[in-house]
Amino acid sequence: DAKTTQPPSMDCAEGRAANLPCNHSTISGNEYVYWYRQIHSQGPQYIIHGLKNNETNEMASLIITEDRKSSTLILPHATLRDTAVYYCIARRGYYGGSQGNLIFGKGTKLSVKP
Amino acid sequence: DSGVTQTPKHLITATGQRVTLRCSPRSGDLSVYWYQQSLDQGLQFLIQYYNGEERAKGNILERFSAQQFPDLHSELNLSSLELGDSALYFCASSVQGMGTEAFFGQGTRLTVV
């Protein structure tokens, strides 16, 4: 799986959009980009994932560059409850259910401030 | 609520003892994964089971073992416990298929004294 690089920390004002970058310059064509977050010692929470196209769900949007070497997770209206460590993971798609065999890096600690 | 249930939530035990952590995956998920999170190591993948069979191994110590039962719940057994085994232990489950996500439980906090 490709290595990902994220800034160690970011701040965001409450109500503003939080844009979290991730670099995955060695990603291969069959690797998905996954985002998870962990709120203070709780279990990691799946946010979103994508392969080539931009994706949006009720939690966030994922923007993947055309060359797929980087991506941005967007939380459109950050709240205090979005304060967490956000992990960007590049992972091959697997048949047979190996999607949870994940290599977590250090992630980005997002602090949402009032 | 992810649908993955872990018990117990907290466990305090002495060095040299053995404990068993339990995980019930989401209904229909065939894969179960175990992770360890300590302060200095971050989230580390330990082992995966798929429909009762061991599928992948990560940084799991020989003192640790796991199994998945016919009803798909899983147990992680930790023996000869050391102070350094104090950590959060998470279980996750996922469905079969390409590009799907994993769902994590709320973890078991193990303290070895």
Contacts between the chains, C-beta under 8 A, distances in Angstrom:
chain1	res1	chain2	res2	distance
A	32	B	99	5.1
A	34	B	101	7.0
A	38	B	43	7.8
A	41	B	88	6.3
A	41	B	107	7.4
A	41	B	109	7.9
A	42	B	106	6.1
A	42	B	107	7.4
A	43	B	2	6.6
A	43	B	4	7.5
A	43	B	90	5.3
A	43	B	92	7.6
A	43	B	104	3.5
A	43	B	105	5.3
A	43	B	106	5.0
A	43	B	107	5.4
A	44	B	43	7.0
A	44	B	90	7.2
A	44	B	92	7.7
A	44	B	104	4.8
A	45	B	2	7.4
A	45	B	104	7.0
A	46	B	101	4.2
A	46	B	102	6.7
A	46	B	103	6.5
A	46	B	104	8.0
A	49	B	99	6.6
A	49	B	101	6.2
A	51	B	99	6.5
A	93	B	98	3.8
A	93	B	99	4.2
A	94	B	98	6.9
A	95	B	96	6.8
A	95	B	97	7.0
A	95	B	98	6.3
A	96	B	50	6.2
A	96	B	55	7.4
A	96	B	96	6.1
A	97	B	29	7.6
A	97	B	30	5.4
A	97	B	31	3.6
A	97	B	50	5.4
A	97	B	55	7.7
A	97	B	94	5.4
A	97	B	95	6.5
A	97	B	96	4.3
A	97	B	97	7.4
A	98	B	31	7.0
A	98	B	48	6.6
A	98	B	50	7.6
A	98	B	55	6.4
A	98	B	56	6.4
A	99	B	31	7.5
A	99	B	94	4.6
A	99	B	97	8.0
A	99	B	99	7.5
A	99	B	100	5.2
A	99	B	101	6.4
A	99	B	102	5.5
A	100	B	31	6.1
A	100	B	33	4.1
A	100	B	48	6.8
A	100	B	92	4.5
A	100	B	93	7.0
A	100	B	94	4.5
A	100	B	102	3.2
A	101	B	33	6.3
A	101	B	45	5.9
A	101	B	48	5.4
A	101	B	55	7.9
A	101	B	56	5.1
A	101	B	58	7.4
A	102	B	33	8.0
A	102	B	43	7.9
A	102	B	45	6.5
A	102	B	102	6.8
A	103	B	45	6.9
A	104	B	42	6.1
A	104	B	43	4.0
A	104	B	44	7.9
A	105	B	42	7.7
A	106	B	42	6.5
